[in-house]
Amino acid sequence: MPPVSAITDADVERVRRLVAAIPPGRVTTYGDLAAAAGLAGPRVAGTIMRIDSADLPWHRVIAASGRPPAHLAARQLTRLASEGVPVVNGRVVITECRWSPEVN
């Protein structure tokens, strides 16, 4: 993963646009987000989300496993379930609600 200093403002803005476009009741993965934004991989998308997503629907971006990180699980799954995202045994059923971002 590149250091945060290697992430450009353009990278951040592409990710922000994509996350803002995720409709309620849908989710995308860090990998999908990275591919659409032209990033090196999902960890880069995760880094951007960690440093600049408080004002975005961050809860709609999940790991490909469908499991949120332990420290966010309760809050993230509650928010997703309230939007109609299917959650079974602490995991999002991605096949039923995956949204594919537009490649920029």
Backbone as CSV, one residue per row, in Angstrom:
resi,resn,N_x,N_y,N_z,CA_x,CA_y,CA_z,C_x,C_y,C_z
1,MET,0.845,-1.169,0.000,0.000,0.000,0.000,0.889,1.230,0.000
2,PRO,0.556,2.224,-0.845,1.396,3.419,-0.856,1.193,4.221,0.425
3,PRO,2.210,4.984,0.815,2.027,5.832,1.986,0.940,6.862,1.708
4,VAL,0.309,7.351,2.759,-0.766,8.320,2.595,-0.307,9.496,1.745
5,SER,0.950,9.885,1.874,1.458,11.012,1.086,1.455,10.722,-0.410
6,ALA,1.422,9.434,-0.812,1.397,9.076,-2.227,-0.020,9.096,-2.798
7,ILE,-1.005,9.219,-1.939,-2.395,9.306,-2.391,-2.654,10.745,-2.774
8,THR,-3.111,10.954,-3.998,-3.307,12.316,-4.487,-4.689,12.858,-4.131
9,ASP,-4.811,14.168,-4.227,-6.121,14.794,-4.017,-7.124,14.278,-5.040
10,ALA,-6.654,14.005,-6.257,-7.544,13.476,-7.302,-8.049,12.083,-6.917
11,ASP,-7.182,11.254,-6.320,-7.604,9.933,-5.850,-8.715,10.076,-4.816
12,VAL,-8.498,10.961,-3.870,-9.477,11.183,-2.801,-10.801,11.656,-3.395
13,GLU,-10.754,12.583,-4.309,-11.986,13.108,-4.899,-12.733,12.055,-5.712
14,ARG,-11.997,11.195,-6.435,-12.671,10.114,-7.176,-13.388,9.177,-6.221
15,VAL,-12.722,8.803,-5.140,-13.344,7.913,-4.157,-14.547,8.593,-3.521
16,ARG,-14.415,9.843,-3.154,-15.530,10.569,-2.538,-16.743,10.609,-3.474
17,ARG,-16.522,10.893,-4.743,-17.639,10.928,-5.721,-18.320,9.575,-5.809
18,LEU,-17.531,8.526,-5.877,-18.094,7.179,-5.994,-18.883,6.791,-4.757
19,VAL,-18.334,7.051,-3.587,-19.033,6.692,-2.345,-20.332,7.497,-2.218
20,ALA,-20.284,8.760,-2.569,-21.484,9.596,-2.486,-22.591,9.087,-3.404
21,ALA,-22.218,8.373,-4.464,-23.202,7.890,-5.444,-23.841,6.549,-5.069
22,ILE,-23.343,5.877,-4.034,-23.902,4.573,-3.665,-25.326,4.783,-3.149
23,PRO,-26.303,4.153,-3.792,-27.692,4.367,-3.367,-28.001,3.682,-2.030
24,PRO,-28.954,4.234,-1.284,-29.394,3.568,-0.057,-29.854,2.144,-0.375
25,GLY,-29.548,1.233,0.528,-29.945,-0.159,0.341,-28.992,-0.968,-0.513
26,ARG,-27.894,-0.349,-0.925,-26.888,-1.034,-1.745,-25.528,-0.883,-1.080
27,VAL,-24.602,-1.762,-1.432,-23.232,-1.688,-0.919,-22.257,-1.920,-2.068
28,THR,-21.040,-1.493,-1.859,-19.952,-1.819,-2.771,-18.766,-2.238,-1.918
29,THR,-17.818,-2.889,-2.540,-16.649,-3.349,-1.796,-15.485,-2.379,-1.994
30,TYR,-14.512,-2.489,-1.110,-13.311,-1.676,-1.254,-12.619,-1.983,-2.582
31,GLY,-12.648,-3.242,-2.996,-12.039,-3.625,-4.269,-12.763,-3.015,-5.460
32,ASP,-14.100,-3.035,-5.425,-14.875,-2.411,-6.505,-14.579,-0.916,-6.566
33,LEU,-14.524,-0.303,-5.410,-14.244,1.124,-5.311,-12.855,1.437,-5.868
34,ALA,-11.872,0.628,-5.487,-10.501,0.838,-5.967,-10.424,0.686,-7.483
35,ALA,-11.073,-0.346,-8.016,-11.036,-0.568,-9.466,-11.675,0.605,-10.211
36,ALA,-12.811,1.071,-9.727,-13.505,2.169,-10.397,-12.738,3.478,-10.303
37,ALA,-12.006,3.661,-9.208,-11.255,4.902,-9.009,-9.843,4.833,-9.586
38,GLY,-9.457,3.666,-10.128,-8.126,3.524,-10.703,-7.023,3.473,-9.654
39,LEU,-7.332,2.926,-8.491,-6.348,2.831,-7.411,-5.613,1.496,-7.478
40,ALA,-4.524,1.405,-6.761,-3.691,0.199,-6.780,-4.366,-1.007,-6.154
41,GLY,-5.309,-0.806,-5.251,-5.985,-1.930,-4.623,-6.930,-1.494,-3.536
42,PRO,-7.632,-2.462,-2.946,-8.632,-2.163,-1.927,-8.083,-1.463,-0.690
43,ARG,-6.853,-1.764,-0.323,-6.286,-1.117,0.870,-6.122,0.382,0.672
44,VAL,-5.834,0.787,-0.548,-5.716,2.225,-0.823,-7.090,2.877,-0.667
45,ALA,-8.125,2.229,-1.182,-9.485,2.752,-1.013,-9.828,2.822,0.471
46,GLY,-9.443,1.795,1.232,-9.689,1.786,2.667,-8.972,2.910,3.384
47,THR,-7.753,3.187,2.978,-6.999,4.286,3.581,-7.698,5.608,3.327
48,ILE,-8.128,5.815,2.102,-8.846,7.054,1.781,-10.128,7.145,2.595
49,MET,-10.857,6.050,2.695,-12.094,6.049,3.469,-11.809,6.366,4.940
50,ARG,-10.715,5.864,5.454,-10.380,6.076,6.857,-10.048,7.544,7.133
51,ILE,-9.419,8.226,6.175,-8.984,9.597,6.431,-9.977,10.657,5.954
52,ASP,-10.930,10.296,5.083,-11.793,11.342,4.526,-13.145,10.800,4.081
53,SER,-13.971,10.341,5.019,-15.298,9.863,4.611,-16.389,10.127,5.635
54,ALA,-16.084,10.904,6.662,-17.057,11.110,7.741,-18.376,11.694,7.236
55,ASP,-18.326,12.501,6.188,-19.538,13.144,5.676,-20.181,12.362,4.530
56,LEU,-19.717,11.150,4.308,-20.221,10.310,3.216,-20.952,9.090,3.776
57,PRO,-21.694,8.366,2.930,-22.331,7.122,3.392,-21.302,5.992,3.477
58,TRP,-20.328,6.178,4.351,-19.203,5.247,4.531,-19.676,3.836,4.833
59,HIS,-20.824,3.730,5.483,-21.327,2.417,5.903,-21.703,1.530,4.717
60,ARG,-21.816,2.099,3.524,-22.178,1.334,2.324,-20.972,0.717,1.627
61,VAL,-19.782,0.910,2.174,-18.561,0.311,1.627,-18.110,-0.773,2.605
62,ILE,-17.982,-2.003,2.109,-17.666,-3.139,2.978,-16.558,-3.995,2.367
63,ALA,-16.020,-4.851,3.178,-15.038,-5.824,2.691,-15.753,-6.841,1.804
64,ALA,-15.029,-7.449,0.915,-15.609,-8.447,0.008,-16.218,-9.623,0.763
65,SER,-15.780,-9.848,1.985,-16.334,-10.934,2.801,-17.740,-10.621,3.302
66,GLY,-18.108,-9.345,3.252,-19.410,-8.927,3.773,-19.391,-8.625,5.251
67,ARG,-18.266,-8.855,5.898,-18.141,-8.585,7.333,-17.486,-7.235,7.561
68,PRO,-18.122,-6.398,8.368,-17.470,-5.127,8.712,-16.388,-5.359,9.760
69,PRO,-15.469,-4.405,9.908,-14.455,-4.542,10.957,-15.134,-4.560,12.327
70,ALA,-14.559,-5.291,13.254,-15.163,-5.491,14.578,-15.522,-4.174,15.264
71,HIS,-14.649,-3.176,15.146,-14.904,-1.922,15.862,-16.062,-1.122,15.269
72,LEU,-16.496,-1.447,14.056,-17.615,-0.748,13.421,-18.835,-1.630,13.210
73,ALA,-18.710,-2.909,13.465,-19.730,-3.881,13.068,-21.133,-3.508,13.507
74,ALA,-21.340,-3.253,14.767,-22.700,-2.983,15.256,-23.291,-1.757,14.575
75,ARG,-22.534,-0.684,14.525,-23.040,0.561,13.932,-23.269,0.407,12.433
76,GLN,-22.320,-0.197,11.740,-22.425,-0.328,10.293,-23.575,-1.258,9.909
77,LEU,-23.673,-2.406,10.547,-24.736,-3.348,10.205,-26.118,-2.800,10.544
78,THR,-26.232,-2.065,11.642,-27.509,-1.444,11.999,-27.933,-0.433,10.942
79,ARG,-26.997,0.398,10.514,-27.316,1.395,9.480,-27.702,0.721,8.167
80,LEU,-26.950,-0.295,7.785,-27.261,-0.989,6.534,-28.620,-1.684,6.614
81,ALA,-28.885,-2.362,7.709,-30.171,-3.060,7.868,-31.328,-2.068,7.818
82,SER,-31.144,-0.874,8.383,-32.212,0.129,8.362,-32.509,0.615,6.946
83,GLU,-31.552,0.424,6.030,-31.750,0.785,4.623,-32.273,-0.392,3.803
84,GLY,-32.452,-1.544,4.443,-32.964,-2.713,3.738,-31.909,-3.652,3.202
85,VAL,-30.654,-3.425,3.567,-29.575,-4.317,3.150,-29.714,-5.628,3.923
86,PRO,-29.709,-6.766,3.230,-29.829,-8.038,3.941,-28.564,-8.370,4.733
87,VAL,-28.767,-8.655,6.017,-27.671,-9.001,6.921,-28.031,-10.324,7.579
88,VAL,-27.144,-11.300,7.459,-27.356,-12.621,8.055,-26.112,-12.991,8.862
89,ASN,-26.310,-13.294,10.125,-25.207,-13.699,11.008,-24.037,-12.722,10.981
90,GLY,-24.340,-11.442,11.048,-23.289,-10.429,11.102,-22.564,-10.182,9.806
91,ARG,-23.160,-10.595,8.708,-22.518,-10.452,7.395,-23.540,-9.938,6.387
92,VAL,-23.125,-9.007,5.552,-23.979,-8.507,4.480,-24.058,-9.559,3.383
93,VAL,-25.259,-9.799,2.878,-25.444,-10.731,1.771,-25.196,-9.926,0.484
94,ILE,-23.932,-9.861,0.116,-23.504,-8.989,-0.988,-24.216,-9.324,-2.303
95,THR,-24.452,-10.586,-2.555,-25.058,-10.974,-3.833,-26.443,-10.366,-4.027
96,GLU,-27.070,-9.934,-2.958,-28.417,-9.373,-3.058,-28.448,-7.848,-3.105
97,CYS,-27.309,-7.200,-2.873,-27.359,-5.733,-2.776,-26.108,-5.033,-3.310
98,ARG,-25.268,-5.747,-4.044,-24.011,-5.156,-4.515,-24.278,-4.123,-5.606
99,TRP,-23.618,-3.013,-5.470,-23.694,-1.911,-6.434,-22.330,-1.772,-7.074
100,SER,-22.288,-1.665,-8.387,-21.022,-1.514,-9.094,-20.824,-0.055,-9.480
101,PRO,-19.791,0.564,-8.945,-19.543,1.971,-9.286,-19.140,2.127,-10.740
102,GLU,-19.443,3.288,-11.273,-19.039,3.618,-12.639,-17.539,3.860,-12.670
103,VAL,-16.888,3.315,-13.649,-15.452,3.545,-13.806,-15.243,4.963,-14.269
104,ASN,-14.352,5.677,-13.562,-14.084,7.076,-13.904,-12.845,7.211,-14.755
